[in-house]
Amino acid sequence: MAENNVIISAEEEAKLLKPIDEYVGKIQAQIDALRVEGSDKVNSLKNQIAIAKENKNLTKEQQNKIIEESKKQLEKAKATEAANKEQITKLIADAEGYLSKHYSSEYYDIVVKSCEAEKKAENSSFEKTKTQLQEEHKKALGSLKGLKDAEDIKAEKYNYKNKLFDAQMAHESRIQEIKDRRHDAFMHKFHLIDLLRMSKYTFAQKQAQKIENYKYTF
């Protein structure tokens, strides 16, 4: 397959990702609804108790009243959390199973191939740009001979050096964009998992992210 057929646009990439986001998004909405009176309330009430304990503007009586009432609500919230745990676990398994089956084959692998092709095309384009600048520089120097052209020769060399530098910076920026695009595609999966699991990743998920971040950084 030709490189230009492998390279996909941002719009095409978004189209590939859309059905994945929609499927997981529907499951996420169900999980969020189950967490409202459960996990979310548990966290909110625990925070409320902690704030009441630290609030110096409240009397001891006011603190005790808030803490006592919050603890009563907390027990109910914990019971709801426990009652919904199995259903939430099944929904998370459904979403992660879908991601495992579809994310790489229908989205990420395609983005990776596109990025590889883009990088190859960018490197080729940069080499052509350098060659062109070198030829233009030689031609310019060829027309400048003799002592009277010494300043012009110096200016041409300076100009050539600046052009090379600008081309190098533009090239590195483009390569970084491609690198970022692949990295973002990889990490989006874990953004979805993060929401599903409330940041409680499995060991394997943590390791996968560590390895990816290492590759991305170095």
RODO-2510 file (C-alpha; in nm, 4 decimals, decimal comma):
residues 218
     n   res          X          Y          Z
     1     m     0,0000     0,0000     0,0000
     2     a     0,1322     0,3439    -0,0891
     3     e     0,2349     0,5727     0,1955
     4     n    -0,0216     0,8389     0,1084
     5     n    -0,2947     0,5747     0,1398
     6     v    -0,1707     0,4790     0,4863
     7     i    -0,1633     0,8359     0,6179
     8     i    -0,4967     0,9422     0,7657
     9     s    -0,6171     1,2925     0,8461
    10     a    -0,7256     1,4151     1,1896
    11     e    -1,0870     1,3951     1,0675
    12     e    -1,0434     1,0335     0,9558
    13     e    -0,8798     0,9490     1,2869
    14     a    -1,1735     1,1029     1,4750
    15     k    -1,4169     0,8917     1,2703
    16     l    -1,2294     0,5737     1,3664
    17     l    -1,2376     0,6683     1,7332
    18     k    -1,6025     0,7784     1,7428
    19     p    -1,7705     0,4329     1,7661
    20     i    -1,5251     0,3292     2,0376
    21     d    -1,5907     0,6428     2,2417
    22     e    -1,9648     0,6017     2,1928
    23     y    -1,9708     0,2383     2,3052
    24     v    -1,7580     0,2985     2,6133
    25     g    -1,9352     0,6289     2,6761
    26     k    -2,2733     0,4568     2,7067
    27     i    -2,1308     0,2138     2,9607
    28     q    -1,9628     0,5010     3,1443
    29     a    -2,2974     0,6801     3,1698
    30     q    -2,4520     0,3714     3,3329
    31     i    -2,1620     0,3461     3,5770
    32     d    -2,1801     0,7163     3,6622
    33     a    -2,5524     0,6834     3,7391
    34     l    -2,4839     0,3910     3,9731
    35     r    -2,2082     0,5832     4,1499
    36     v    -2,4141     0,8953     4,2251
    37     e    -2,5705     0,7606     4,5460
    38     g    -2,2839     0,5190     4,6090
    39     s    -1,9134     0,5856     4,5506
    40     d    -1,9578     0,9547     4,4688
    41     k    -2,1590     1,0151     4,7835
    42     v    -1,9131     0,8138     4,9941
    43     n    -1,6246     1,0319     4,8759
    44     s    -1,8263     1,3510     4,9216
    45     l    -1,9319     1,2620     5,2761
    46     k    -1,5806     1,1564     5,3778
    47     n    -1,4582     1,4911     5,2524
    48     q    -1,7393     1,6676     5,4390
    49     i    -1,6408     1,4952     5,7657
    50     a    -1,2737     1,5858     5,7176
    51     i    -1,3610     1,9509     5,6506
    52     a    -1,5890     1,9674     5,9576
    53     k    -1,3098     1,8295     6,1774
    54     e    -1,0677     2,0960     6,0538
    55     n    -1,3129     2,3882     6,0525
    56     k    -1,2099     2,6157     6,3415
    57     n    -1,5143     2,8389     6,2897
    58     l    -1,7486     2,5659     6,4123
    59     t    -1,8198     2,4962     6,7770
    60     k    -1,7519     2,1461     6,9067
    61     e    -2,1252     2,0894     6,9171
    62     q    -2,1687     2,1991     6,5550
    63     q    -1,8798     1,9797     6,4467
    64     n    -2,0221     1,6752     6,6221
    65     k    -2,3672     1,7336     6,4713
    66     i    -2,2312     1,7594     6,1153
    67     i    -2,0025     1,4587     6,1629
    68     e    -2,2777     1,2466     6,3193
    69     e    -2,5268     1,3255     6,0422
    70     s    -2,2620     1,2702     5,7734
    71     k    -2,1690     0,9321     5,9219
    72     k    -2,5338     0,8225     5,9123
    73     q    -2,5547     0,9185     5,5436
    74     l    -2,2167     0,7572     5,4860
    75     e    -2,3426     0,4193     5,6041
    76     k    -2,6315     0,4387     5,3576
    77     a    -2,3990     0,5452     5,0777
    78     k    -2,1610     0,2586     5,1551
    79     a    -2,4532     0,0140     5,1471
    80     t    -2,5573     0,1492     4,8069
    81     e    -2,1947     0,1303     4,6874
    82     a    -2,1741    -0,2333     4,7979
    83     a    -2,5077    -0,3181     4,6363
    84     n    -2,3963    -0,1693     4,3026
    85     k    -2,0419    -0,3073     4,3092
    86     e    -2,1120    -0,6276     4,1171
    87     q    -2,3056    -0,4501     3,8421
    88     i    -2,0365    -0,1838     3,8068
    89     t    -1,7670    -0,4528     3,7922
    90     k    -1,9550    -0,6264     3,5098
    91     l    -1,9959    -0,2988     3,3195
    92     i    -1,6246    -0,2222     3,3554
    93     a    -1,5405    -0,5724     3,2301
    94     d    -1,7711    -0,5166     2,9317
    95     a    -1,6045    -0,1857     2,8431
    96     e    -1,2509    -0,3188     2,8904
    97     g    -1,3326    -0,6295     2,6912
    98     y    -1,4579    -0,4108     2,4078
    99     l    -1,1451    -0,1932     2,4237
   100     s    -0,9228    -0,5014     2,4219
   101     k    -1,0966    -0,6336     2,1117
   102     h    -1,1449    -0,3136     1,9131
   103     y    -0,9130    -0,0321     2,0276
   104     s    -0,5863    -0,1456     1,8707
   105     s    -0,7185    -0,3169     1,5578
   106     e    -0,9771    -0,0541     1,4645
   107     y    -0,8010     0,2617     1,5810
   108     y    -0,4576     0,2642     1,7462
   109     d    -0,2722     0,0353     1,5018
   110     i    -0,4039     0,2424     1,2114
   111     v    -0,2823     0,5635     1,3768
   112     v     0,0598     0,4052     1,4383
   113     k     0,0949     0,3078     1,0705
   114     s    -0,0146     0,6560     0,9680
   115     c     0,2414     0,8150     1,2000
   116     e     0,5189     0,5887     1,0713
   117     a     0,4331     0,6840     0,7135
   118     e     0,4111     1,0536     0,8063
   119     k     0,7501     1,0376     0,9764
   120     k     0,9068     0,8691     0,6747
   121     a     0,7540     1,1275     0,4406
   122     e     0,8673     1,4139     0,6657
   123     n     1,2246     1,2808     0,6811
   124     s     1,2297     1,2480     0,3031
   125     s     1,0918     1,5995     0,2623
   126     f     1,3522     1,7387     0,5012
   127     e     1,6370     1,5728     0,3090
   128     k     1,5041     1,7250    -0,0138
   129     t     1,4821     2,0669     0,1512
   130     k     1,8431     2,0424     0,2714
   131     t     1,9619     1,9374    -0,0745
   132     q     1,7713     2,2232    -0,2359
   133     l     1,9128     2,4772     0,0091
   134     q     2,2635     2,3436    -0,0487
   135     e     2,2280     2,3689    -0,4261
   136     e     2,0916     2,7231    -0,4010
   137     h     2,3773     2,8136    -0,1687
   138     k     2,6415     2,6744    -0,4047
   139     k     2,4830     2,8592    -0,6961
   140     a     2,4793     3,1845    -0,5001
   141     l     2,8424     3,1422    -0,3971
   142     g     2,9363     3,0601    -0,7549
   143     s     2,8209     3,4032    -0,8652
   144     l     3,0230     3,5728    -0,5934
   145     k     3,3957     3,5761    -0,6614
   146     g     3,6779     3,8090    -0,5827
   147     l     3,7664     4,0383    -0,2965
   148     k     3,4871     4,2876    -0,3726
   149     d     3,2309     4,0146    -0,3044
   150     a     3,3790     3,9130     0,0329
   151     e     3,1015     4,0741     0,2382
   152     d     2,8342     3,9286     0,0114
   153     i     2,9900     3,5830     0,0481
   154     k     2,9891     3,6214     0,4252
   155     a     2,6227     3,7326     0,4157
   156     e     2,5274     3,4400     0,1905
   157     k     2,6911     3,1881     0,4249
   158     y     2,5091     3,3443     0,7194
   159     n     2,1810     3,3371     0,5282
   160     y     2,2330     2,9726     0,4307
   161     k     2,3074     2,8779     0,7899
   162     n     1,9865     3,0494     0,9063
   163     k     1,7790     2,8766     0,6411
   164     l     1,9191     2,5391     0,7442
   165     f     1,8445     2,6159     1,1079
   166     d     1,4859     2,7192     1,0303
   167     a     1,4340     2,4058     0,8225
   168     q     1,5748     2,1916     1,1037
   169     m     1,3450     2,3543     1,3622
   170     a     1,0388     2,3100     1,1401
   171     h     1,1354     1,9470     1,0800
   172     e     1,1830     1,8717     1,4499
   173     s     0,8522     2,0399     1,5301
   174     r     0,6731     1,8254     1,2741
   175     i     0,8388     1,5066     1,4019
   176     q     0,7309     1,5978     1,7557
   177     e     0,3721     1,6531     1,6375
   178     i     0,3711     1,3051     1,4849
   179     k     0,5184     1,1587     1,8037
   180     d     0,2547     1,3394     2,0133
   181     r    -0,0249     1,2137     1,7910
   182     r     0,0760     0,8499     1,8371
   183     h     0,1242     0,8974     2,2114
   184     d    -0,2151     1,0664     2,2498
   185     a    -0,3803     0,7800     2,0628
   186     f    -0,2197     0,5310     2,3004
   187     m    -0,3091     0,7253     2,6157
   188     h    -0,6708     0,7895     2,5164
   189     k    -0,7487     0,4257     2,5929
   190     f    -0,6211     0,4748     2,9464
   191     h    -0,8177     0,7955     2,9813
   192     l    -1,1309     0,5878     2,9181
   193     i    -1,0133     0,3211     3,1631
   194     d    -0,9305     0,5902     3,4182
   195     l    -1,2934     0,7065     3,4174
   196     l    -1,4240     0,3516     3,4330
   197     r    -1,2015     0,2516     3,7233
   198     m    -1,1799     0,5869     3,9042
   199     s    -0,8005     0,5761     3,8533
   200     k    -0,7696     0,2332     4,0184
   201     y    -0,5650     0,0701     3,7417
   202     t    -0,4593    -0,2926     3,7411
   203     f    -0,0871    -0,3692     3,7677
   204     a    -0,0714    -0,4534     3,3961
   205     q    -0,2405    -0,1231     3,3057
   206     k     0,0052     0,0720     3,5207
   207     q     0,3002    -0,1064     3,3592
   208     a     0,1707    -0,0437     3,0072
   209     q     0,1516     0,3288     3,0798
   210     k     0,4983     0,3356     3,2387
   211     i     0,6519     0,1676     2,9343
   212     e     0,4697     0,4025     2,6964
   213     n     0,5739     0,7130     2,8915
   214     y     0,9333     0,5907     2,8931
   215     k     0,9280     0,5416     2,5157
   216     y     0,7618     0,8784     2,4629
   217     t     1,0107     1,0632     2,6826
   218     f     1,3251     0,9029     2,5461
***
